[in-house]
Amino acid sequence: MKPPFSSPTSSSVLRKARFSPYLFTLLAFIVFVAVLYGEDFSCIVELGSESDGRPIEKRREKLPFAIGEIEGGRCDVFSGMWVRDESNRPLYEESECPYIQPQLTCQEHGRPEKEYQFWRWKPHDCSLPNFNATLMLETLRGKRMMFVGDSLNRGQYVSMVCLLHSLIPEDAKSMETFDSLTIFTAKEYNATIEFYWAPFLLESNSDDAVIHRVSDRIVRKGSINKHGKYWKGVDILVFNTYLWWMTGLKMKILRGSFDDEVKDIVEITTEDAFRMAMKSMLKWVEKNMDPKKTRVFFTSMSPSHAKSIDWGGEAGKNCYNETTMIEDPTYWGSDCRKSVMEVIGEVFSKSKVPITFLNITQLSSYRRDAHTSIYKKQWSPLTPEQLANPVSYADCVHWCLPGLQDTWNELLFTKLFYP
């Protein structure tokens, strides 16, 4: 059974008609659904029609780095199912990748089984191309790839490094951290894969790469250049931001500077605050990225599994001790706010440059089994009360590596080379 919300095609819904409010509403919905489910929004449709009444479909220009299409033609790679694949999974071993942070090394920290490592994502209407590390490295020769966002994007970044590093001699690679910026260098390729810590993309009081666990979060309006100056010159840019916005129904926005003695702070809805950030990101991309040479991706919200009642489990439980995935193809957890996804569709549909949306939300929602749970390095010593109740300190936000986030990079690989 397919997950819901399959994307309609433009040809099936556009007909020669007067431009009534209903038509504009329909077009807006089509654009949102296409963005939500993985299309490059700049390549969807163009208003108007041929003389014979057929709709004009915007000509899909070849995107940078693209080498072809998936075998079998266009396919929604984000709609599918998980299949067990012990012969090809995992794509690397935890012990063989020294770049995984101790917060993600589940086997090293005592996870007793490896079931979460043996699943492969299979789209309904095609197969994902195999991740080709040689092709990826050759493509990055002389270039920069950067992941920008929070710790979930850092997990995807580390996954990418783990997928590639074994092809590089030990003395020809390095990883260094400079405040918010971490750089993995493949010296023989003159290439870097980088991660930049910016959980809101805009300047905030959570920008310290080490000490950022701030509960009273404040984001500064119009401040994307504070971080954006470090993103200039990147050839492949992968953004994410979501989790840090989820502090309730409101968000504190600073108008002015953090250096102001008297700070002008207002509270607005989370959706409006998120919209502000998305618009800032879009303006930065349009001003600083060349669509003929560079590619920009945005990874959708990463689901958490903090409430087992969401999937019919016992109240007060979470992902702790979960070793199987959720099988309901329509499952959508309470942690994933669809109104935020709608903001992304609304803002991205107005972009003048292509941004590829990596819709990992639904496929990751099934994976209650793939979180780090209690099998990670803890930030501080556990209390006797916590030790007596592992549910109380289980991490149901981050993901074990190798694991789910390798699939995110397989999808990134697919949309980079076979858009």
C-alpha positions in Angstrom: 0.0 0.0 0.0 1.3 3.4 -0.9 1.6 6.3 1.6 -1.0 9.0 1.0 -0.7 12.2 -1.0 0.7 11.0 -4.3 1.6 14.0 -6.4 -0.8 14.9 -9.3 0.9 15.7 -12.6 0.4 19.2 -14.1 -1.1 17.8 -17.3 -3.9 16.1 -15.5 -5.1 19.2 -13.8 -4.4 22.2 -16.0 -6.8 23.0 -18.8 -7.4 26.1 -20.8 -9.6 28.2 -18.6 -10.2 31.7 -17.4 -8.0 32.7 -14.5 -10.6 32.5 -11.7 -9.8 32.5 -8.0 -10.5 28.8 -8.1 -7.9 28.2 -10.7 -5.3 30.1 -8.7 -6.2 28.1 -5.6 -5.8 24.9 -7.5 -2.5 26.0 -8.9 -1.2 26.9 -5.5 -2.2 23.5 -4.1 -0.4 21.7 -7.0 2.8 23.6 -6.4 2.6 22.9 -2.6 2.1 19.1 -3.2 4.9 19.0 -5.8 7.3 20.7 -3.4 6.2 18.6 -0.5 6.8 15.4 -2.4 10.1 16.1 -3.9 9.9 18.0 -7.2 12.3 20.8 -8.0 9.7 23.4 -7.7 11.1 25.7 -10.3 10.5 23.1 -13.0 6.8 22.4 -12.4 4.4 24.4 -14.6 4.0 27.8 -16.3 0.7 29.6 -16.6 -0.7 29.7 -20.1 -1.6 27.2 -22.9 -0.7 26.2 -26.4 -3.0 27.4 -29.2 -4.6 24.0 -29.2 -5.6 24.3 -25.6 -2.9 22.0 -24.2 -1.1 23.4 -21.1 2.4 24.7 -21.5 4.8 22.7 -19.3 7.9 24.6 -18.3 10.9 23.1 -20.1 13.1 21.3 -17.6 16.6 22.6 -18.0 19.4 20.3 -17.1 20.5 21.0 -13.5 24.2 21.1 -12.6 25.8 17.7 -11.8 22.9 15.8 -13.4 23.9 12.8 -15.5 20.6 11.3 -16.4 17.2 10.0 -15.1 16.4 7.1 -12.9 15.9 3.9 -14.9 12.2 3.7 -15.8 11.7 7.5 -16.0 10.4 10.1 -13.5 9.5 8.6 -10.1 8.6 9.9 -6.7 11.5 8.5 -4.8 10.1 9.6 -1.4 7.0 7.4 -1.7 7.8 3.7 -1.1 8.5 1.1 1.6 11.4 -0.3 3.6 12.7 -3.7 2.5 15.2 -5.9 4.4 18.5 -6.2 2.7 21.2 -8.1 4.7 23.4 -8.6 1.7 23.9 -4.9 1.0 23.4 -3.3 4.4 24.9 -1.5 6.2 26.8 0.6 3.7 29.8 0.8 6.1 30.6 -0.4 9.6 30.4 1.8 12.7 33.8 0.7 13.8 35.4 1.6 10.5 34.3 5.2 10.4 36.2 7.3 13.0 34.2 10.4 12.3 31.0 9.4 13.9 30.3 11.4 17.1 30.0 9.3 20.3 26.4 10.5 20.5 25.6 8.4 17.4 27.7 5.2 17.9 25.0 2.9 19.2 26.9 -0.4 19.0 29.9 1.0 20.9 27.5 2.1 23.6 25.9 -1.2 24.1 22.9 -1.6 21.7 22.4 -5.4 21.7 21.1 -5.8 18.2 21.7 -4.5 14.7 18.3 -4.9 13.1 18.0 -1.2 12.4 21.0 -1.4 10.0 19.6 -3.8 7.5 16.8 -1.8 5.9 16.8 -0.3 2.4 14.3 2.2 1.1 12.5 1.0 -2.1 10.3 3.6 -4.0 7.1 2.2 -5.3 7.7 2.9 -8.9 11.5 2.6 -9.4 14.7 1.6 -7.6 17.2 4.0 -6.1 20.5 4.0 -8.0 23.3 2.5 -5.9 25.3 5.1 -4.0 28.5 5.5 -6.0 31.2 6.9 -3.8 33.7 7.1 -6.6 31.3 9.2 -8.7 30.5 11.4 -5.7 34.2 12.1 -5.0 35.1 12.8 -8.6 32.1 15.2 -8.8 33.4 17.0 -5.7 36.9 17.3 -7.2 38.0 21.0 -6.7 34.6 21.8 -5.1 33.0 22.4 -1.7 29.9 20.6 -0.3 28.3 22.0 2.8 25.6 20.9 5.2 24.0 23.9 7.1 21.7 23.5 10.1 21.3 21.6 13.4 22.6 18.4 14.8 20.3 16.3 12.6 22.0 17.9 9.6 25.3 17.2 11.2 24.3 13.5 11.4 23.6 13.5 7.6 27.0 15.3 7.1 28.8 12.6 9.1 27.0 9.9 7.2 28.2 11.4 3.9 31.8 11.5 5.2 31.5 7.8 6.3 30.1 6.8 2.9 33.2 8.4 1.1 36.2 8.3 3.4 37.2 4.7 2.8 38.2 5.5 -0.7 40.7 8.1 0.5 44.2 7.1 1.8 44.7 7.8 5.5 47.3 10.5 4.9 45.2 12.3 2.3 42.2 13.1 4.5 41.5 15.2 7.6 38.7 16.6 9.7 39.0 19.9 11.6 36.6 22.1 13.5 36.7 25.9 13.7 33.9 27.1 16.0 30.7 26.5 14.0 32.5 25.1 11.0 33.7 21.5 10.6 35.7 20.6 7.5 36.5 17.2 6.1 39.2 17.5 3.4 39.9 15.0 0.7 43.4 16.3 -0.2 43.9 14.4 -3.5 40.6 15.7 -4.8 41.1 19.2 -3.5 37.6 18.8 -2.1 35.9 19.6 1.1 32.7 18.3 2.8 31.7 20.8 5.5 29.2 21.3 8.3 28.1 24.7 9.6 26.2 24.9 12.8 23.2 27.3 12.4 20.1 25.6 13.9 17.8 28.5 12.9 19.9 29.6 9.8 19.4 33.1 11.1 21.4 34.5 14.0 20.2 33.3 17.4 21.2 32.9 21.0 21.8 29.2 20.3 24.6 29.7 17.8 27.5 28.5 20.0 28.5 25.2 18.4 29.2 23.7 21.9 27.1 25.5 24.4 23.7 26.0 22.7 21.2 24.1 24.8 19.1 27.2 25.4 15.4 26.8 26.4 14.5 30.5 26.0 15.3 30.7 22.3 15.6 34.1 20.5 16.1 34.5 16.7 17.2 37.8 15.2 15.2 39.0 12.2 17.1 39.8 9.0 20.4 38.3 10.1 21.1 35.5 7.7 24.3 37.2 6.5 25.8 36.7 9.9 26.2 33.0 9.0 25.7 33.2 5.2 29.1 34.8 4.7 30.6 31.4 5.5 28.5 29.6 2.9 29.6 31.7 -0.1 31.5 29.8 -2.7 29.9 26.4 -1.9 29.0 24.3 -4.9 26.5 21.9 -3.2 24.6 23.3 -0.3 22.3 21.2 1.9 20.1 23.2 4.4 17.9 22.0 7.2 16.1 23.7 10.1 13.0 22.6 12.0 13.6 21.0 15.4 14.8 24.1 17.2 11.7 26.0 16.2 9.5 23.6 18.1 9.4 25.3 21.5 5.6 25.7 21.5 3.2 27.8 19.5 5.2 31.0 19.7 8.7 32.1 18.9 10.7 35.1 20.2 12.0 37.4 17.5 14.7 40.1 18.1 14.3 43.3 16.1 17.7 45.0 16.3 20.9 43.6 17.7 21.9 41.2 20.5 24.3 44.0 21.5 21.5 46.5 22.2 21.2 47.4 25.8 17.5 47.4 25.6 16.3 44.6 23.3 13.2 44.8 21.2 11.7 41.3 21.3 8.3 40.3 20.0 6.5 37.0 20.0 5.0 35.6 16.8 3.6 32.3 15.8 6.1 29.5 15.0 4.8 29.3 11.5 5.3 33.1 10.9 8.8 32.9 12.4 9.7 29.9 10.3 8.3 31.7 7.2 10.6 34.6 8.0 13.6 32.3 8.1 12.6 30.5 4.9 12.2 33.8 3.0 15.6 35.0 4.3 17.2 31.8 3.1 15.6 32.0 -0.3 16.8 35.6 -0.8 20.3 34.6 0.2 20.3 31.7 -2.3 18.9 33.9 -5.1 21.6 36.5 -4.4 24.6 34.2 -3.8 24.1 30.9 -5.6 24.5 30.5 -9.4 21.9 28.0 -10.6 24.0 27.2 -13.6 26.9 26.0 -11.5 25.6 25.2 -8.0 22.9 23.1 -6.4 20.8 23.8 -3.3 18.9 21.2 -1.2 16.6 21.5 1.7 16.0 18.4 4.0 12.6 18.3 5.5 11.7 17.9 9.2 13.2 14.9 10.9 10.6 13.1 13.0 11.0 12.1 16.6 9.3 9.3 18.4 8.8 10.6 21.9 5.2 9.5 22.3 4.4 5.8 21.8 0.7 6.5 22.0 1.1 8.0 18.5 1.6 4.5 17.1 -0.8 2.8 19.4 1.7 2.0 22.1 1.6 2.4 25.9 1.1 5.9 27.3 4.3 7.3 28.9 6.6 5.3 26.6 8.7 6.3 23.7 11.3 4.9 21.3 13.1 3.0 24.0 13.3 -0.7 23.4 11.7 -0.4 19.9 13.4 -2.7 17.5 10.7 -2.8 14.7 9.4 -0.1 12.5 5.9 1.3 12.2 4.0 -0.6 9.5 1.0 1.7 9.0 1.8 3.5 5.7 -0.4 6.4 6.7 1.4 7.0 10.0 2.2 10.7 10.8 3.5 11.5 14.3 2.3 14.3 16.4 5.8 15.8 16.5 5.7 16.6 12.7 3.7 19.9 12.3 2.2 19.9 8.8 1.6 23.6 9.0 5.3 24.1 9.0 5.6 21.9 5.9 3.0 24.1 4.2 5.1 27.2 4.9 8.0 25.5 3.1 5.8 24.8 0.1 4.4 28.3 0.1 7.8 30.1 0.2 9.7 27.7 -2.1 7.0 28.0 -4.8 8.0 31.6 -5.2 11.7 31.0 -5.7 13.5 32.1 -8.9 16.1 29.4 -8.6 15.8 25.6 -8.2 15.9 24.3 -4.7 15.6 20.5 -4.4 13.4 19.4 -1.5 14.5 16.2 0.2 11.2 14.9 1.7 12.6 12.5 4.3 9.8 13.0 6.8 7.3 10.3 6.0 9.9 7.6 5.3 11.7 8.4 8.5 8.5 8.5 10.5 8.2 4.7 10.2 11.6 4.2 11.8 10.9 4.3 15.5 13.6 1.6 15.7 16.5 3.7 14.4 17.0 6.3 17.1 20.0 6.3 19.4 17.7 5.8 22.4 19.9 5.1 25.5 22.9 3.8 23.4 25.0 6.9 23.2 27.5 9.0 25.1 25.5 11.0 27.7 26.0 14.8 28.1 26.1 14.4 31.9 26.2 11.5 34.4 22.8 9.7 34.8 21.0 9.9 38.1 19.9 6.7 39.9 16.3 7.7 39.0 17.2 7.9 35.3 19.0 4.6 35.4 16.0 3.0 36.9 13.8 4.3 34.1 15.6 4.3 30.7 12.5 5.8 29.0 13.3 9.1 30.9 16.6 9.6 29.1 16.1 7.9 25.8 17.1 10.1 22.8 14.2 9.7 20.3 15.5 12.6 18.1 18.9 11.5 16.8 19.7 8.5 14.7 22.3 5.7 15.0 25.0 5.5 12.4 25.2 3.6 10.2 21.4 3.7 9.7 18.6 5.8 8.5 20.6 8.9 7.6 22.6 6.9 5.1 19.3 6.6 3.2 18.9 10.4 3.3 22.2 10.6 1.5 21.2 8.0 -1.0 18.2 10.2 -1.8 20.5 13.3 -2.0 22.8 11.3 -4.3 19.7 10.4 -6.5 18.4 13.9 -6.7 21.9 15.3 -7.4 22.7 13.1 -10.3 19.2 11.9 -11.5 16.9 14.8 -10.7 
